[in-house]
Amino acid sequence: MKQLFAAIPLIRFEPASRECGCGLERQVLKTHTRTIATLAIGQMRAHETRLICDHCKTIARSEQLPRLVPKHGKFGFDVIVYVGIELLIKSRSDIEIQQQLALKNIPISIREIGHLGARFVTYLALIHKDAQGPIKKLLGANGGYILHLDGTCEGDSPHLMTALDELSEIVLGNIKLPSENAAMI
């Protein structure tokens, strides 16, 4: 696949406003450049400018950069989701994912794909935990739920037990069990 840019582009990220909440103009505190990658652009050099108010000492950062990539991360949230879906839903191998990302101008190691897959699962668990209240409200408004338990495994690997509402097909929880032994449940 052809690259979108002849060379890795430099994209500047700055706070939306130079004006501080106290009314004074912020000054440049420091700049930092790092290489990141997103599905939309591929690799890019992100040049972030941080500003500081000399009066109240508040620091302002770019609002856009943390929406694209995790703090200190190299790969965008969209790449993390892509890797997670490819690994866990489409059952693609690490090498297949590496090859597909290379076509999108995102060089990545096999080891990093494993890390991004684990990060995807962690983010998914955190989002699911944050959604417990709204899910509980929704199930209550629908008059309750029909609990469906299902477990999957391959060979001697741990079992993944999933609880879901049969009516809405919302996953209520997951747990990894070492075996089908009733004492383990």
N, C-alpha and C positions, 0 to 999 in steps of 0.2 A: 504494500500500500504506500502511496506517496505521502510524504509528510505535509502537513498543513502549512508549516513554515520552513524556510530553508535552514534556518538556525533556531535554536531554542529561544523563544521570545522572552523578553523581560517585561513583566507586567507590574505596574506600581500599585500599591495598596496604601491608602492614607485614610485618616479619619474624615468623615463627611464634612466636618466644619473645623476651621481653625479657631473659632471663637469658643471660649470656655463658658461654662454656666455662670461664672461670676462676672462675665462681660468683657474680660480681657482676652487678648489674642495669645494663643499658645505658640510656643517655640519648639523647634525640632529638638527632641531629646536624644534620639538615636535612630539609625536605620539598620536594617538587617536584610540580607538577601539569602534565599535558600531555594533549592530546586524542589518543585512539587510536580505532581502529575494528576490530571483529571481526565475523564473520558472525553469531555468536549474538546479539549485542546491537546491533550497528551502532556509531554513534559514542558514545563515553563519555569522560568526563574521569577520567583515572587519577591519583589523588593518592597518591604514594609517600612513605613515611616511612622514613628511614635512621636507624639507631641506632648509637651508638658506646659502647664500654666505656672509661670514664675510666682504668681501671687498665692494661689491655693494649693499648688503642687499636685493637682490631679493630672493623671496621664491618660491620654486618649490614643486608642489604637484603631486600626481599620475595622469596620464592621463586616466587610465582605470576606476577608480572608478566613476568619474562624467559621464561616458558613460553608466554605469550600473544603477545608482540610482541618483535621484535629490539631490541637496545640502540639507543636514539635513534630507533627506527622509529615510524611513525604507524599502519601497518597490520599487523594480526595475521598470524601465520604461516598461519592458515586462509585469510585473504584472498589471501596470496601464492600458496598452492597453488591456490586457486580461479582466480585470474588465469592461472597457468601452464597449468592443465588446459584452461581455456576457449580460450586462445591456441593452444597446441601440440597438443592432442588433438582438441578440438572445432572448431578453425579458426574461431573467432568473431573478429569485428573488434573493434578497440578501442572503437568507439562502442557496439556491442552489449553489451560487457562493462560499459562505463560505465553504460548504461541498466539492466542487471540489478543492478549494485551499488547504484544509486540506489534501486531497489525494496527493497533490504535496508538502507536508511538509511545508506549509505556513499557520501558524495560523494567523487569522485575525478576527477582530470584525465586526459586522454588521455595526456599525457606520463608521468604517474605509473604508468599501466597498463604502458607500455613498460618503465619502471624495474623494476616488480614482476615482469614477465615475465623480464627479464634476471636478477634476483635469484633467481627460481625455478630457472632453468637453473644458476646458480652453486651454489645449495644442493644441487640434484640431483647435480651433478658431485662436490661434496665428499662427499656421502653415498655415492655410488658408489665413490669412492676409498677411503673408510673400510671399505667392504664387500668390497674385493678379497680380503683374506685369507680370510674366511668363504666367499666364492664359490669360491675356489681349492680349499679343503678339500672343499666340497660336490661340485665337479666331480671331484676325485680319488676321493672315496668312491663316486661313481657310475661309476668306471672310465674317466673322461676325458670328452671332449666331441666333438661334430661341429661344426666351425666353418662357419658360414654367413655370407657377406659379402653385403651388400645396399647399394645406393646409390640415393639419390633426389635429384631436383633439379627446378626449374621454370625454364625458359628459360635465361637467362645467369647465373642465381644459382649460388652455390657448391654443390657436391655434398656431401651428408651421407652418409658411409660408415659403416655400422654392422656390427659383428661380434657375432654371438650364437651361443649354443649351441643347436643345432637341437633337441636332445632336451628340455632343460628350458625353452627359450625365454627364458633369462636373457641380457640384453644384457651383453656383455663389454667393449664399448668403442665410442666414436664418434669420428669425426674429420671436420672440415670440409675439403674439398679444393676448390681453385679451379677445377679442370676434370677431365675424364676422362683427360687426358694421362698416360701411363704414367710419364713423368719426374717428375710431381708426386706420385705415390704412393710 
